Amino acid sequence: MQIRSDALTAQLSKALRPIYTVFGDEPLLAQEAADAIRAAARAQGYGERKVFTVSGAYFDWGPVLGAAQSMSLFAERQLIDIRIPSGKPGKEGSEALQRYCERLPDDVVTLVTLPKLDRTQLNSAWFLALDGAGVTVRVEPVERRGLPQWIAQRLLAQGQRVAEGEEGQRTLTFFADRVEGNLLAAHQELQKLALLHPPGELSFELIEAAVLNVARYDVFKLSEAVLGGQLGRVLRMLDGLEAEGEAAVLVHWSLAEDIRALKRVRDAVDGGKPLPMALRDARVWGPKERLFERIVPGLRSADLTRLVAAAQTCDGLVKGLRHPEWPSDPWAGLRRLALMLVEATAPRAPQLALRA
């Protein structure tokens, strides 16, 4: 059974099927669909998860076939996560997937993720077997004319909305024009609005200020400067953001998000997960992906634990809470946190944070 990604939530609320296949070339929506399936499986007791990434023509399908048939050592139910980035399982993989679909046990839910497929792939025996055994979720890009409505739905999901009538449509059209059909960019702007403004109606002026404000865009450039070890640029940007009246809470959020992402990726790698897979699971894409690939192998878990604790302390500072071991000024606290992150991700840097 094939459904669109926007129908997945309704399907999951009715019944959990034994196998789900997610395919398409919209990264944000594909990731969200896969996350929703994994969350539904966890909620129904599928506590153990095994991940297989199919890479190359010589991938061994034996462990995949065996995993679905073996009893879990840690949970009564398990989730099998099969990822085929190329969309081409090959002859052996095609036969393995067909055999897999013929003997799905009751205590296993399987998630198969694929990129966009062409007509030949959609009509292949292996894909038809997946479709016949469960639910296939087609992830399609949001067309430009549908983007304002998509933005409106996302705003409602986070408790915000635009004005009724023509004014609201003008606001949504402006928003859609600024992100130019890039859902990842739209998602980032929506996160900013949720952080900067409380639930309720957002005027055109508020959204225009958030989307067009160059300083706020620089908050995300600050992240790249910190992870890139560009100390001088980091200090200049922090000075500029403070002088221009940027919200300290937004700057902290950007730094804390990087720290949390680094911690998730490092923990996943320490647990035996390949770095590319850990980055995908943590939703690290684009320029940050290259920075993380350079940084993560040299990071120490103890340093990240210290950074997480520092980010929690700094969160209190920007919200008006004092800490005896930190400066009382929020921006001084942000500089200290940024320097700690530079120091941890660039081991050769001097002990900058100690002098902050």
C-alpha positions as CSV (number, residue, x, y, z in Angstrom):
1,M,0.0,0.0,0.0
2,Q,1.5,3.3,-1.1
3,I,0.7,6.6,0.8
4,R,2.0,10.2,0.7
5,S,4.1,11.3,3.6
6,D,1.4,13.7,4.9
7,A,-0.9,10.7,5.4
8,L,1.6,8.7,7.5
9,T,0.6,10.1,10.9
10,A,-3.0,9.0,10.3
11,Q,-1.9,5.6,9.2
12,L,0.4,5.1,12.2
13,S,-2.5,6.0,14.6
14,K,-4.6,3.2,13.2
15,A,-2.2,0.2,13.1
16,L,1.5,-0.5,12.9
17,R,2.3,-2.5,9.8
18,P,5.2,-5.0,9.7
19,I,7.3,-3.1,7.1
20,Y,7.5,0.5,6.0
21,T,9.4,1.8,3.0
22,V,10.2,5.5,2.8
23,F,11.5,6.9,-0.5
24,G,12.0,10.3,-2.0
25,D,14.5,13.1,-2.4
26,E,13.3,15.7,0.1
27,P,15.7,15.2,3.1
28,L,13.6,16.9,5.7
29,L,10.4,15.1,5.0
30,A,12.1,11.8,4.6
31,Q,13.9,12.1,7.9
32,E,10.7,13.2,9.6
33,A,8.7,10.2,8.2
34,A,11.4,7.8,9.3
35,D,11.5,9.4,12.8
36,A,7.7,9.1,13.1
37,I,7.8,5.4,12.2
38,R,10.7,4.7,14.7
39,A,8.8,6.7,17.4
40,A,5.6,4.7,16.8
41,A,7.5,1.4,17.0
42,R,9.2,2.4,20.3
43,A,5.8,3.4,21.7
44,Q,4.5,-0.1,21.0
45,G,7.4,-1.9,22.6
46,Y,9.8,-2.4,19.8
47,G,12.7,-1.5,22.0
48,E,15.7,-3.0,20.3
49,R,16.9,-1.5,17.0
50,K,19.3,-2.9,14.4
51,V,20.6,-0.8,11.6
52,F,22.0,-2.0,8.3
53,T,23.4,0.4,5.6
54,V,23.6,-1.3,2.2
55,S,26.8,0.0,0.5
56,G,28.6,-1.4,-2.5
57,A,28.0,-4.4,-4.7
58,Y,29.4,-6.9,-2.2
59,F,27.1,-6.1,0.8
60,D,26.4,-9.2,2.8
61,W,22.6,-9.7,3.2
62,G,23.0,-12.7,5.5
63,P,23.0,-10.7,8.7
64,V,19.9,-8.8,7.5
65,L,17.9,-11.9,6.8
66,G,19.1,-13.5,10.1
67,A,18.3,-10.4,12.2
68,A,14.6,-10.7,11.4
69,Q,14.5,-14.3,12.3
70,S,16.5,-14.2,15.5
71,M,15.0,-13.6,18.9
72,S,16.0,-10.3,20.6
73,L,18.3,-10.6,23.6
74,F,17.1,-7.3,25.1
75,A,13.5,-6.8,24.1
76,E,10.5,-8.9,23.0
77,R,10.2,-6.8,19.9
78,Q,12.7,-5.2,17.6
79,L,13.0,-2.7,14.8
80,I,15.1,-3.5,11.8
81,D,16.3,-0.4,10.0
82,I,17.6,-1.0,6.4
83,R,19.1,1.9,4.5
84,I,19.8,1.7,0.8
85,P,21.3,5.2,-0.1
86,S,21.9,4.3,-3.8
87,G,18.4,2.9,-4.3
88,K,19.9,-0.1,-6.0
89,P,20.1,-3.2,-3.9
90,G,21.6,-5.3,-6.7
91,K,20.7,-8.8,-7.9
92,E,21.5,-10.4,-4.6
93,G,19.8,-7.7,-2.6
94,S,16.7,-7.9,-4.8
95,E,16.4,-11.6,-4.1
96,A,17.1,-11.0,-0.4
97,L,14.4,-8.4,0.0
98,Q,11.9,-10.6,-1.7
99,R,12.7,-13.5,0.7
100,Y,12.7,-11.1,3.6
101,C,9.1,-9.9,2.8
102,E,7.9,-13.5,2.5
103,R,8.7,-14.4,6.1
104,L,8.2,-11.4,8.3
105,P,7.8,-12.4,12.0
106,D,5.2,-10.9,14.3
107,D,7.7,-9.4,16.7
108,V,9.6,-7.3,14.1
109,V,8.9,-4.0,12.4
110,T,11.1,-3.1,9.5
111,L,11.9,0.3,8.1
112,V,13.5,0.6,4.6
113,T,14.7,4.0,3.5
114,L,15.5,4.8,-0.1
115,P,16.2,7.9,-2.3
116,K,14.0,9.0,-5.1
117,L,13.3,6.0,-7.4
118,D,12.7,6.0,-11.2
119,R,10.0,4.1,-13.0
120,T,12.1,1.0,-13.5
121,Q,12.9,0.8,-9.8
122,L,9.3,1.3,-8.8
123,N,8.3,-1.6,-11.0
124,S,11.1,-3.9,-9.9
125,A,10.3,-7.2,-8.1
126,W,12.0,-6.1,-4.9
127,F,10.1,-2.9,-4.6
128,L,6.8,-4.5,-5.4
129,A,7.5,-7.1,-2.7
130,L,8.1,-4.2,-0.2
131,D,4.9,-2.5,-1.3
132,G,2.9,-5.7,-1.0
133,A,4.2,-6.6,2.4
134,G,3.5,-3.3,4.2
135,V,3.3,0.5,3.6
136,T,5.4,2.5,1.2
137,V,5.7,6.2,1.9
138,R,6.3,8.5,-1.0
139,V,8.1,11.6,0.0
140,E,7.5,14.3,-2.6
141,P,8.9,17.9,-2.6
142,V,6.5,20.6,-1.6
143,E,5.6,22.5,-4.8
144,R,6.1,26.3,-4.8
145,R,2.4,27.0,-4.9
146,G,1.8,24.7,-1.9
147,L,4.7,26.1,0.2
148,P,2.6,28.9,1.9
149,Q,0.1,26.3,3.2
150,W,2.9,24.0,4.3
151,I,4.4,26.9,6.3
152,A,1.0,27.8,7.8
153,Q,0.6,24.1,9.0
154,R,4.1,24.1,10.5
155,L,3.3,27.4,12.4
156,L,0.1,25.9,13.8
157,A,2.0,22.8,14.9
158,Q,4.3,25.0,17.1
159,G,1.3,27.1,18.4
160,Q,1.8,30.1,16.1
161,R,-0.3,31.5,13.2
162,V,-0.5,34.4,10.8
163,A,-3.4,36.8,10.5
164,E,-6.6,35.8,8.7
165,G,-7.4,36.8,5.2
166,E,-5.3,38.7,2.7
167,E,-2.8,40.0,5.2
168,G,-2.0,36.4,6.3
169,Q,-1.7,35.2,2.8
170,R,0.7,38.1,2.0
171,T,2.8,37.1,5.1
172,L,3.0,33.4,4.0
173,T,3.8,34.3,0.4
174,F,6.6,36.6,1.6
175,F,8.0,33.7,3.8
176,A,7.8,31.3,0.9
177,D,9.6,33.7,-1.4
178,R,12.5,34.2,1.1
179,V,13.2,30.4,1.5
180,E,12.8,29.8,-2.3
181,G,11.3,26.3,-1.9
182,N,14.1,25.0,0.4
183,L,12.3,23.1,3.1
184,L,15.4,22.9,5.3
185,A,15.8,26.7,5.2
186,A,12.1,27.1,5.9
187,H,12.4,24.6,8.8
188,Q,15.3,26.7,10.2
189,E,13.3,29.9,10.0
190,L,10.3,28.3,11.7
191,Q,12.5,27.2,14.5
192,K,13.8,30.7,14.9
193,L,10.2,32.0,15.1
194,A,9.3,29.5,17.8
195,L,12.4,30.5,19.8
196,L,11.9,34.3,19.4
197,H,8.2,34.6,19.9
198,P,5.5,33.1,22.1
199,P,2.5,31.1,20.8
200,G,-0.1,33.2,19.1
201,E,-0.5,35.3,16.1
202,L,2.6,36.6,14.3
203,S,2.3,39.9,12.3
204,F,3.9,40.4,8.9
205,E,6.4,42.8,10.6
206,L,7.6,40.2,13.1
207,I,8.1,37.5,10.4
208,E,9.7,40.0,8.1
209,A,12.2,41.1,10.8
210,A,13.1,37.5,11.7
211,V,13.6,36.3,8.1
212,L,15.3,39.4,6.8
213,N,17.4,40.3,9.8
214,V,21.0,39.8,8.6
215,A,22.3,39.7,12.2
216,R,20.1,36.7,13.0
217,Y,21.3,35.0,9.9
218,D,24.8,35.6,11.2
219,V,23.9,33.6,14.3
220,F,24.0,30.5,12.2
221,K,27.2,31.7,10.5
222,L,28.6,32.1,14.0
223,S,28.2,28.3,14.4
224,E,30.3,27.7,11.3
225,A,33.0,30.1,12.6
226,V,33.1,28.3,16.0
227,L,33.3,24.8,14.5
228,G,35.9,26.0,12.0
229,G,38.1,27.3,14.8
230,Q,38.1,30.9,13.5
231,L,38.7,32.5,16.8
232,G,39.1,36.1,15.6
233,R,35.9,35.9,13.5
234,V,34.0,34.4,16.5
235,L,34.9,37.3,18.8
236,R,34.1,39.9,16.1
237,M,30.7,38.3,15.4
238,L,29.8,38.1,19.1
239,D,30.7,41.8,19.5
240,G,28.7,42.7,16.5
241,L,25.6,40.6,17.5
242,E,25.6,42.2,20.9
243,A,26.0,45.7,19.5
244,E,23.1,45.2,17.1
245,G,20.8,44.1,19.9
246,E,20.6,40.4,18.9
247,A,18.7,38.2,21.4
248,A,21.2,36.4,23.6
249,V,18.8,33.5,23.9
250,L,19.1,32.9,20.1
251,V,22.9,33.0,20.2
252,H,22.9,30.5,23.1
253,W,20.4,28.2,21.3
254,S,22.7,28.1,18.2
255,L,25.8,27.2,20.3
256,A,23.9,24.7,22.5
257,E,22.4,22.9,19.4
258,D,25.9,22.3,18.1
259,I,27.1,21.0,21.4
260,R,24.1,18.6,21.7
261,A,24.6,17.4,18.1
262,L,28.3,16.8,18.7
263,K,27.5,14.8,21.8
264,R,24.9,12.7,20.0
265,V,27.3,11.9,17.1
266,R,30.2,11.2,19.4
267,D,28.1,8.8,21.5
268,A,26.8,7.1,18.4
269,V,30.3,6.6,17.1
270,D,31.5,5.3,20.5
271,G,28.6,2.8,20.3
272,G,29.9,1.4,17.1
273,K,27.9,3.3,14.5
274,P,29.7,4.6,11.4
275,L,30.3,8.3,11.3
276,P,28.2,9.0,8.1
277,M,25.2,7.1,9.7
278,A,25.6,9.0,13.0
279,L,25.6,12.3,11.2
280,R,22.4,11.4,9.3
281,D,20.7,10.3,12.5
282,A,21.7,13.6,14.1
283,R,20.4,15.6,11.1
284,V,23.8,17.1,10.3
285,W,23.8,18.2,6.7
286,G,25.5,20.7,4.4
287,P,28.6,22.7,5.5
288,K,28.2,21.4,9.1
289,E,28.5,17.8,7.9
290,R,32.0,18.5,6.6
291,L,33.0,20.3,9.8
292,F,31.7,17.4,12.0
293,E,33.6,14.9,9.9
294,R,36.8,16.7,10.7
295,I,36.0,17.4,14.4
296,V,34.3,14.3,15.8
297,P,37.1,11.8,15.5
298,G,39.3,14.0,17.7
299,L,36.7,14.8,20.3
300,R,36.8,13.4,23.8
301,S,33.6,12.3,25.5
302,A,34.7,14.0,28.7
303,D,35.1,17.4,26.9
304,L,31.6,17.1,25.5
305,T,30.1,16.2,28.9
306,R,31.7,19.4,30.2
307,L,30.4,21.4,27.3
308,V,26.8,20.1,27.9
309,A,27.0,21.2,31.5
310,A,28.4,24.6,30.5
311,A,25.6,25.1,28.0
312,Q,23.0,24.4,30.7
313,T,24.7,26.9,33.0
314,C,24.8,29.5,30.2
315,D,21.1,28.9,29.5
316,G,20.4,30.1,33.0
317,L,22.6,33.2,32.5
318,V,20.7,34.4,29.3
319,K,17.5,33.9,31.2
320,G,18.6,36.0,34.2
321,L,19.9,33.4,36.6
322,R,23.4,33.9,38.1
323,H,26.0,31.3,38.7
324,P,28.9,31.8,41.2
325,E,31.6,30.5,38.8
326,W,30.4,32.3,35.7
327,P,30.2,36.0,34.7
328,S,26.9,37.7,35.5
329,D,26.7,39.4,32.1
330,P,24.9,37.0,29.6
331,W,27.2,38.1,26.7
332,A,30.3,37.4,28.7
333,G,28.9,34.0,29.4
334,L,28.2,33.4,25.7
335,R,31.8,34.4,24.9
336,R,33.1,31.9,27.5
337,L,30.8,29.1,26.1
338,A,31.9,29.9,22.5
339,L,35.6,29.8,23.5
340,M,35.2,26.5,25.3
341,L,33.6,25.0,22.2
342,V,36.5,26.4,20.0
343,E,39.0,24.9,22.4
344,A,37.3,21.5,22.4
345,T,36.9,21.2,18.7
346,A,40.4,22.6,17.9
347,P,42.7,20.8,20.3
348,R,45.8,22.9,19.3
349,A,44.1,26.1,20.4
350,P,45.4,27.7,23.6
351,Q,43.5,27.5,26.8
352,L,41.1,30.3,25.7
353,A,38.1,29.5,27.9
354,L,40.1,29.7,31.1
355,R,40.9,33.4,30.4
356,A,37.3,34.3,29.3
